[in-house]
Amino acid sequence: FERTALTGLHPQPTTKRLLVSCFTRSHSVVWKYFGFKSESRPKMQTSITDTLHNATPYPHNSSRSKEITEAIAYHLAKDMVPIYNVERDGFQKMIHTLDKRYSIPSRNYFSYVALPAMYKKVRTVVEAEVQQADYFSATTDLWSTIDFTMKSKCLQTSFFPDDHKGEILAQGLKDALASWSLEEEKMACITTDNGSNIVKAISINNWTRLQCFGHRLHLAIGELVCLCRKIVSTFSHSWLRRRNLAMVQKELKLPEHQLKTECPTRWGSRQEMIQRILEQLPAISQVLNDRKVRHLVPTWQAIEDLEAMNNTLSPLAEFTDALSGELYVSISSVKPVLHLFKTSVLAVQEDDAEFTKSIKSNILKYLQEKYSDPQTQDLLDMATTLDPRFKMNYISEEKKATVKARLTDEMTGITLAMVRSFPHFNTIPNASPAPPMKKGRKTLGSFFKAAQGNDDKSSSLEQAVSTELEAYLLTCNIDSEDDPLIWWRQNSNVYPRLSVLVKKYLCIPATSSPSERLFSTGGNIVTCHRASLKPEHVDRLVFLRTSPGLKTQQHWPRNHNSISVGA
């Protein structure tokens, strides 16, 4: 054994097999200790049947071929990958390595068959869910609906080859609603920016409009940013200054961050630009020590003004981000936020500098003016009252009676509509029906009772509506961090009429940020390498990319986080 196994000499095959068999049976511990391995048996030769089976491609109608094709289509839609990738050598080699029997269809198949089929499948599911909405609200490019759970789905993106005039946009918005069989009467409100063309379009359609809170706050901040833009532009157009800035950052041990520029469509970008310049001010001053650009170095007065503006804008940016969500109620927080701005965040303090006082006063004045029109105030009053966190805490005393009267009228209208649709609907909830009485001879007093029957029904309805509203207003407010939709889900049976109004008003978004995110998705799809995409293909790809139905490949979830429509 020492000569053969330990010294490395090679015995005859027969002798070697005998030694291996002996030691593996009788001396397994020694065999394992020296790390010897048993000889592997030679592989069996593949049969002719298996060889032909592995070399035969899947039929196109086989379940395995369909499964892989759907997976590739899912990858193209969800990951925003160009369709021509399916014809690239690297992609085809990867698919062939994973499954040699699968034959990849052409790019035209995915463009005109696979992706349209997936679009049709998801659209059918989304359209069925949208049709169940009692009310929906809208932004410029997005419509939302709620059933005590905020939901949002992108439904459509449209191409406008003509001038973006108000009349053309108005008709385009109407066509978008019609294509999804959405009734205009169910739309509670539309949230837009302040573009004159979209404002005119909403006016032509005679829709209720809410100004986007984020756009309004962004436009209210318009001072002392020209210098910051010039500084950022100086570095963005010179690779030498960017290199020197990175070197100075290392020397001064500053965060190695690049300067940020302001984006007109991105709220809060102005404050982020100012904050980054203040952070990198020592490095900027050292790099801009050249005679040609020395005038761009901020003076001590400009630095004080920038610090004052940054301190003022930082909390406002946090409020804007909080109001830009689409998975929770935001419209009812606009009035409380404006009140908080007036009493706390933007309240002028005695130790504030004159420039800081001017910034706070101008922002607050601008916001109050833009939200002072009666229609917007009525909408905010209704939404705030229906939020169990606030109710009438932020409504002036002289307007409380008006808000109650409007709520009573709408609750009565809802009840009458239910009675017309369902004749057996009981106008007084939880009222037990009277036991049947034996038919007897009519008395003289029964004739007067029948004459007063209609008046009694009317008065009982008014009393039921008034009782429900007063009972809701008398309940204690929930905590400001609690979800109002959860509260309404638990108490919808107690306040059946008010719960219908909650679906109408609390689904309105305070900002149009969902549509802005939709434009970002479109920009990631329509790139310089995909500039020839047709409008209907862009619509289909944006829909599939943002559709919650694509979260899983085979099972479409019944409950999503959001419902929205882009036009």
Secondary structure as GFF3:
##gff-version 3
##sequence-region A 1 567
A	DSSP	pi_helix	2	6	.	.	.	ID=ss1
A	DSSP	alpha_helix	13	26	.	.	.	ID=ss2
A	DSSP	alpha_helix	28	33	.	.	.	ID=ss3
A	DSSP	alpha_helix	48	55	.	.	.	ID=ss4
A	DSSP	alpha_helix	63	78	.	.	.	ID=ss5
A	DSSP	three_ten_helix	83	87	.	.	.	ID=ss6
A	DSSP	alpha_helix	89	98	.	.	.	ID=ss7
A	DSSP	alpha_helix	107	109	.	.	.	ID=ss8
A	DSSP	pi_helix	110	114	.	.	.	ID=ss9
A	DSSP	alpha_helix	115	130	.	.	.	ID=ss10
A	DSSP	beta_strand	136	139	.	.	.	ID=ss11
A	DSSP	beta_strand	143	146	.	.	.	ID=ss12
A	DSSP	beta_strand	150	152	.	.	.	ID=ss13
A	DSSP	alpha_helix	166	179	.	.	.	ID=ss14
A	DSSP	three_ten_helix	184	186	.	.	.	ID=ss15
A	DSSP	beta_strand	187	192	.	.	.	ID=ss16
A	DSSP	alpha_helix	196	205	.	.	.	ID=ss17
A	DSSP	beta_strand	209	211	.	.	.	ID=ss18
A	DSSP	alpha_helix	213	219	.	.	.	ID=ss19
A	DSSP	alpha_helix	226	236	.	.	.	ID=ss20
A	DSSP	alpha_helix	239	252	.	.	.	ID=ss21
A	DSSP	alpha_helix	269	279	.	.	.	ID=ss22
A	DSSP	alpha_helix	281	287	.	.	.	ID=ss23
A	DSSP	three_ten_helix	294	296	.	.	.	ID=ss24
A	DSSP	alpha_helix	300	323	.	.	.	ID=ss25
A	DSSP	three_ten_helix	331	333	.	.	.	ID=ss26
A	DSSP	alpha_helix	334	340	.	.	.	ID=ss27
A	DSSP	pi_helix	341	345	.	.	.	ID=ss28
A	DSSP	alpha_helix	354	370	.	.	.	ID=ss29
A	DSSP	alpha_helix	374	385	.	.	.	ID=ss30
A	DSSP	alpha_helix	397	421	.	.	.	ID=ss31
A	DSSP	alpha_helix	444	451	.	.	.	ID=ss32
A	DSSP	alpha_helix	453	474	.	.	.	ID=ss33
A	DSSP	alpha_helix	484	491	.	.	.	ID=ss34
A	DSSP	alpha_helix	496	505	.	.	.	ID=ss35
A	DSSP	alpha_helix	513	525	.	.	.	ID=ss36
A	DSSP	three_ten_helix	528	530	.	.	.	ID=ss37
A	DSSP	alpha_helix	535	546	.	.	.	ID=ss38
A	DSSP	three_ten_helix	548	551	.	.	.	ID=ss39
###
